[in-house]
Amino acid sequence: MILICLYAFFLIIFTNVKSTLINQPKNSIMTNKRLFYYCNFLLPRKAWLLTMVVMLFSSFNLIAQDKVIKGVVTSAKDGMTLPGVNVIVKGTTRSANADFDGNFAVQANPGEVLIFSYIGYASQQVTVGNQDKINVSLKEDVNKLDEVVVIGYGTQKKSDLSGAVSVVNMESAKKTITYDTAKMLQGQVAGVTVQSSGEPGGFVNIKIRGLSSFSNNNPLFVIDGMIVDAPFDFAPGDVESMQVLKDASSAAIYGVRGANGVVIITTKKGKLGKLDVKYKSLVGFQNVAKTWDVTDRVGYQTITSAAEKNAGLTIAPGNDPTSSSYITNVNTDWQKEAYETGIIKNHSLSFNGGAETMAYNMNLDYFNNSSYIKSPQDYERLSMNLNLNGKKGIFKYGAKIGYTQSDKENFNSYVGETAIGALVGAVPTMPVYDANRLGGYGGTTNLTQRAISLNVIGFNNLIDNSGKRNRFIGDIWGEVEIVKGLKYKIDASFDRLDYENRRYIPQSDLGWYYITTKDEASLDVSTGSTDKTFFNNTLSYSLDIDKHKFDALAGLVQERSDSYNHWSRGVGYDYGEISKLQYADATSTGESNTTITGKSFISRINYSFDDRYLLQANFRQDKSSLFSENNNSSNNYSFSGAWKLSNEKFIHLPKWVSNIKLRASYGKLGNNTIPPYFFATTINSFAGYDFNNALAPGTTVVASLDPNVKWEDNETSDVAVEIGLFENDLQFTAEYFVKNSTNLLIGVPLPYSTGAFPASITTNAGAMENKGFEFSATYNNNHHAFKYSISANLGTLKNEVKQIGLNGNPIYGAASKTEVGRSMGEIYAYETVGIFQNAADLAASPTQTNAGVGDIKFRDVNGDGMISDLDRTYQGVTIPKYSYGMNFSANYKNWDFSMFWQGAGGNKVFNSIYRNLMSGQYGNHHTDMLNYWSTTNTNTDVPRPIIGDPNANGRDSNRFIQKGDYLRLQTMEIGYEIPIPVNNIVQKAKVFVNGQNLWTLTKYTGADPDFNSNDGSFSRGYDNGSFPNPRTISLGVEVNF
Amino acid sequence: MKHKIYNYLAGFFSLAIVTTSCVTDDDLIQVDPNNDAVDSFWKTDQDAIEGVNAAYGSLLTDGTYMRSTPLLLDLKGDDTRSNSPWDAMYNVGRFNSNVSNAAIYGWAYETYYQGIYRANQVLENVPKISITDSALKNRILGEAYFLRGLYLFHAVNMFKNVPVPTQIAAIYPQKTEAEGWAQVIADFKSAAEFLPVSYSNANDKGRATKGAALGYLGKAYLFTKDFPNAKIAFKQVIDLGVYSLVSNYRDNFTDTNENNSESLFEVQFSRSAGGVDLGWGGAPATGWGKTSARAITYGPRAFGWTDVQPTFTLFNEYKQEKTTTNQDDPRLDATMFYNKPGMMLYGQNFATFYGGNAGDLNDLFCRKYQNSDGAYANEFDWRSGINERLLRYADILLMYAECLNETSDTPGAYTYIQMVRNRVGLPNLATTKPGMSQAQMRDQIGHERFLEFPLEGHRFDDIRRWGWLQDPVKLAWLKSRDVEFNSYATGREFFPIPQLEMDNNPGTIQNTGY
C-alpha cells in the first residue's frame, strides 16, 4: 500500500515536473523566478519538495558517454569486483561508473589520467597509455580516524574534531531490541543516561550530561538533517550511524535547540552497485523480570483487620471470620493473573543499490509488541524509509521520504495512581471476574471489603484507549559546487504528523467506587496534525593552501510548525451501545491551533594547520515566535581548539603511540522549551455559573504568565585528551566538562493565595551547574581468527542548583526539595528513630500529635520538642552520580558473541509503591507488613497498621528511601553465520539468539531501578510505579540476497 | 538540453538566496488564536457581568461547594461521623488532617483564593469601564465585594491566619485572624451598600442580594463576638420584610423549591446548565457541568459513597421532644434515613433493601441534600443539581435570638426561637421552658441550632465560636456524643495552612497544633 502511494506520489511529481520544464521558454530566468515565487508562496506546503524533485529527476537525462577505455575494478582485499566505482578523466567532465560486475568504459585519450574513487577505498590514479583495457585493484582505506562523522549542517573527519562528539558503536547499539532508537543509546556513550519503561511504545527519557533545565532535558534529535523532537516514529534498524554532540562547541550550530545536546542519526544511504536485499526478522518473548511480594488473602485479612481494630472500628465483614460475608473462596494473586508473556515481532526488509547519479536505500520495517500484562495493550508500527542520493558533475542531490503508521493501545490508570501501582495494591479478596457485575469483571464492595481497589485487568480490558499516528517526512536537498570549494546547498523538509486518539469508557461496574454509570460512559476523540517545515540555505567554502586548511559555513535556517487539534467528547452510552460519537446522549467539541516560527542565521569556521592545530568557531543567531517581540532573539556561539601532539615533529613518541590529541572548547547555547504564546495573558471564557438553572457565561484570567519570559542560557566548557595506541587498536578518551545553565525557565510554584491556576508561574528563575568526567576506552583485536573488542565508558555527574525560584525560595516536589547549593530534586523527608514501645516512651518523646504505641517515632531534628515539617532533612541525591556501560564482543569463524552491561549509581530512590504497600490501610500489603508491631511482636521496625494512619507513619521518611545503584546485563547475543554454498540468491544468512535485561544486581526493592520518572521534574527520584522493563528473549534471522 | 537545464538550475539557486523565505519577520510575532488577550477584555457592560459571573463560578468546584467545603464544615461536628476509606476525608472529623497531604482542605483553601482573585479582577477593572447604567455597575461591584467577603469568610473561619488579598499582587502575606475578619466585615458592608434587595429579572435569580450581604455581615460580627453590631445587621435583614420560613422544612434541601422565601443565599447547582462533565477544578472548560458531588459523597450505602453519616447523638436528640401532635420532630426524617417502617429511599424500602445486613439495617444515612425522593435510582452519576443553601432565614432568626440573649435580652430570644420551632410543630418554648437564664438559653440555642442545621455546615462553627473545645466540661460532653472528638488537640479546630502556601509564601506561620 505504502509503495503504491509512494509510486503514485512520484508519478504525479514527475509528470508535473516534466510538463513544467517542457513548457519553459528558452531564456527563462523570469519564468523560473515566477516558479520560484510560486514555491515561495506555498512554502509551508510540499511545493519545495516538488521543486527539488524537478532538479533531481531532470539530472537523469544528463548521462552521456563514449566508449574507448574498458576495464574491471576489483577489491585488493579479496579480488571481488567492485560495482559502481567512479571513474573520472582528470581535468575533464568525462566520467563513468563501473557496472554491477565492476566493468567500466570511459572515453579517454592516451596521456590522460583516470581517477578511480570509491567509498571506503583509497582512490587511485592511472595514466592512460596505448592500451584500451585497464584493470584496477583498489585498496581499502583502513585509517580508523579517517571515519567521517556527521556534524551539524556538514561532516568532518573524526580526527579533525575539536568538540565533544561521541560516535556510537552501532553494531553494539543495535543489539538492543527496541521500538525506539533513543533506547539504543543506553550505556553506549559516556555521559548519556537513558531511562525507559517496559510499556510497549512507551517513551524513553534521555539525558546528555545531566539535567540542565527544569522543563525539558531531552536532547535534540536530527535525523538525516531533519530536526525531530524524538526518534519515536523511526525504525531503529534503518540507522547507519549515530553521533552524540555533547558540548556547546559541537552543538552550537543548533543554537537554542542544542543546549541539551544533540543526537545525530543518519539512516542508510544507497550504495553503488547491484541491488542488495537484506531481510531481518526476529521474534521475542517478554516477561516481567521481578514481581512484588504482596500478601495473600490470609495475610491481607490479618493486617487489615488489625488496622481496623487499632482504629477502634469494626472489622470489615469480608475479613471477619465470624461474619456470614467472610471471604474465603477468593485469593487473587493479581500479578500472577495480570502478567503473561508479551511478544515482540520485528521484520525488516531493505533494498539498496543504484548508480552514482542515483542510489537508493529503502527500508520497510514492521514492529509489533504486545504487553506482558493481560490486556489489549500493544504497540504496532509499520514504517518505510527511502533515501535517494546521487551526484552529477558539480551537482549533488538527495531526497528522503519516510512514512510511519503506528497504533498504540494505551494503558489506563485511574486518576492519581499508576496502572502498576494499582495492580500490586489490589486486594486479594477481589475476584478478577464476576459475571454478576456489568462488564463481567470483579470488584469490591463498601459493605464487604470496604477497600477501594481497582481491578486493573478489568479496567484495561473494558476501556478502549488507542492512539494512532501517521507520519510523513519528506526531505529534499541539492548542492552545487559553484567554484571549486564553494558549495551552495538548499535543503527543504516537511514533517507531518497526523494523530487520532480515542478513549471509550463503557458503562460498567468494577465494584465500589469504580462504577461507570450510563451518564459517565464517555468517548473522547481527539484528532490533529502538526506540520513542520524546515528550509535551509547554506553556503560552504573550503580551501587548502599548503598546510592551511580552511572551511567556512554560513546559512539561513527557517522553520515553521503549525499544529491543529480537534476534540470531541460524547457522554451517555448504554451498555453495549455502539461507541461512536453520534450515539452519545450529549456531545461537546472544540478545536485549537498553534503556530511556532523560527529563523536562524548559522555560521561556522574551521581552520587547521598542518594537521596539528585545529580551531573551530560557531555562531548562530536565533529568533523565535515563542517569546515576545522584544525577547525573541538569542545569540549563540562557541570556540574550540585541538592540538594533535602526535603529529608534532619535536615530540618523539614511542612507536606504539599512534595518536594523542588534546582539545578544549567553550560555548554558549540556549534552550527555548516553552509552550507557544506563554508570554501573553489571556482570558478564559468558560468560567461560567448558572442562574435560574441556565448557564451564565463567565470570563476571567485564570493563569499567571510572565510577559518578559525569555530563552534559557547555557554555557559549557570542555577539555579532553584522546589517545590512540597500537595503531589505534586501543583508544582512550578522557574528558571533563562544566556546564552552567542560567535564566532557566521554571514553573515557580505560587502560594495558593495568589488564586492563579495552575498555582505556578513560568519564568526565568533558575541556574544550575553540571560538571563531570567522562571516560571511554575501546580495544579491538582483529589480528587473529578470534577477533574481539572490549569497550567501556563511564560518566560522572555533579549537579548543583545555583539559583531557584522567586527570592531563592526552595521548590518542593514529591518527597523532594530543590534549593540553592544542592542538586536538583534531592530527597527530603523525615527520619525515623524507631517505634513507640509503650506509653512512657510516647510521653518521653517529642510531641507527635495523635501518635500511639506501635507508631513510628520520628526524629526531632530541630530539637523544638515537636515533630513538624521543620524536621525533614535531605536524604540523598536522585541524579545518578555515575553511569556506565561495558561491551564485549567477539567472533570466531562463523560464531559471534556479544555482551553488554550497563548501570548507574550513587543515587537514591523514593520507593512510593513500597510506601503504599506498607501503609497498613485497606489496600493490599507487602509481605514485610506481616511483621507489624503489636504487643506480642515488639522487636520490629514495621509500625502497627491503623486505619486513617493518625500518626502519618506513611509520611515521606527514610523507611521508603533506597539506593538506586544497579548493574544490569542489558544484552547478550550469540549469532551463527550459516555456511552457504556460493549461489546467486542467498549471499549470507545468520541466526541469532538475543537476551535482554537478563540479570540485575541491585539493592533496590522496587520493580526496576531503571524507571522512567518525570523529565526535568523536581521529583525525579520518585518511583510511583513505572512499567518495569521486561526480560526479553529473542530469536532472529538475517539474510542477505 | 543539457545547458538549458543548467541554466534553470543556476537560476533557481541564485534566486533562492535572494528571495526565499518561509518565515518572514512578521511571522515571528505570533498571537494566540485560541484565546482572547486580556487587553481586549474589561471593555463593556457584558464583560463586567461575565467577570463577576466567573467570581461566582468558583463556588461550584471541588474545593468549594461541589464537595470539599461541605465535608470540611460538616465532618468536625458532633452531628456527623465518617468511615470513609479515604484518609483525607476520614481524618477531617478526627482533627487529624495531614500537614504533608493537603488533599481536600488544601483544595478548599486554593479555591477560596481563586474566587478572591476573580472578585478582585472585577473590583479592579469594572470601575474603569464606562458603564452608563450606574445601578448595574454598583450591583456588579456589590456582588464582587460580597463574593470576596464570602470566600475570605471561609478562609479565615477555617484556616485562621490567612492572607487577605484586596488588590491584585504577586504575593499576599499572611495576616492575623483579626485582620481577616476586619476585611470580611468591610466587604460585606460594602456589598450591603451596593446590592439590591431583589432582582426583577428571573435570570438573575441566585445573585447576591442586600439581604445576603447583611446576613453574612451579621454572621461575621457574631463570629467575632460583636453582638451589638450583629444584632443590628440581623434586624436589618428581618426588617427587609422579604424573607419568611417555608412551611415544609425539607423544601430547603431538594431541587424542587430552590431560591425560596427562606433562602438568603445559595450556591446554584443545576443538572441542566452547562455540559455534563464534572467541573472538579483547574482551568474551566466548555464541557463543565454545574453540578455538585455532595449527594454521591454523603449518599446512603449502595446509593452513594457514605463518606458522611449522621451520628446516633443527633438521632437521639431529635427523639427528645415531640411535636404538639405528639409526633417525632419532622426534621429527623428530612435529615436522615434510618430503619423506620415505611421509610423509602431512592424508590426502595429501607428495611427491605438493607434487610440482609444487620449493620446497615441499624445504621443512619444522610438524607439532606440527597436526590432520594424517587426521581433517581442512586447518586452514581456524581451529578446533583440541588442548590446548597448557605444562609437560611431560620439561621438569621436563631442568630438574632442569640444576639438578644448575649446582649441581655434573654426573654426577647424566645420569640425568634419559637418562629423556627413553630414551623416544625414543636411546642411553645415559653411554656415548656419558661424563664431560662442567659446560660440556659445559650444551651437551648445550641440545642435548637443542632436540630435545625445538621449537615448544613454550621454545627462545628458554633462549637468553635462558643469556646466549647476550650471548656473541659463541654469537650468531655462532646466526646461522649461523638468519639471523633477524642483525637481533638489544641489548635486543631482550624485546618493546617496547606504546605504549598507554607513553602511558597515566605514568613507564613503554621497554625498551632500542627
Interface residues (C-beta under 8 A of the other chain):
Chain A: L21 Q24 K26 S28 I29 N32 K33 F36 Y37 N40 L43 P44 T51 M55 S58 S59 N61 L62 A64 G312 L313 T314 P317 S325 F395 N446 L447 R450 A451 I452 G478 V480 Y488 I490 Y513 I515 T517 K518 D519 E520 T533 F535 N537 L539 Q558 E559 R560 R569 V571 G572 A586 S588 G590 S592 N593 T594 T595 I596 T597 G598 K599 K623 S624 S625 E629 N632 P676 Y677 A680 T681 T682 I683 N684 S685 F686 A687 G688 Y689 D690 F691 N692 N693 A694 L695 A696 P697 G698 T699 T700 V701 V702 A703 P749 L750 P751 Y752 S753 T754 G755 A756 F757 P758 A759 L806 N807 N809 P810 I811 Y812 T849 N850 S868 D869 Q921 Y922 I947 G948 D949 P950 A952 R955 D956
Chain B: M1 K2 K4 I5 N7 Y8 L9 A10 G11 F12 F13 L15 A16 I17 T19 T20 S21 C22 V23 D25 D27 L28 I29 Q30 V31 D32 P33 N34 N35 D36 A37 V38 F41 D47 E50 G51 N53 A54 A55 Y56 G57 S58 L59 L60 N83 P85 W86 D87 Y90 N91 R94 N96 N98 V99 S100 G106 Y109 E110 Y113 Q114 G115 I116 Y117 R118 N120 Q121 V162 P163 P165 A170 I171 Y172 A202 N203 D204 K205 G206 R207 N259 Q268 F269 S270 S272 A273 G274 G275 V276 D277 G281 G282 A283 P284 A285 T286 G287 W288 K290 R301 A302 W305 T306 N357 G359 D360 F380 D381 W382 R383 G385 V483 S487 A489 R492 P498 Q499 L500 E501 M502 D503 N504 N505 P506 T508 Q510 G513 Y514
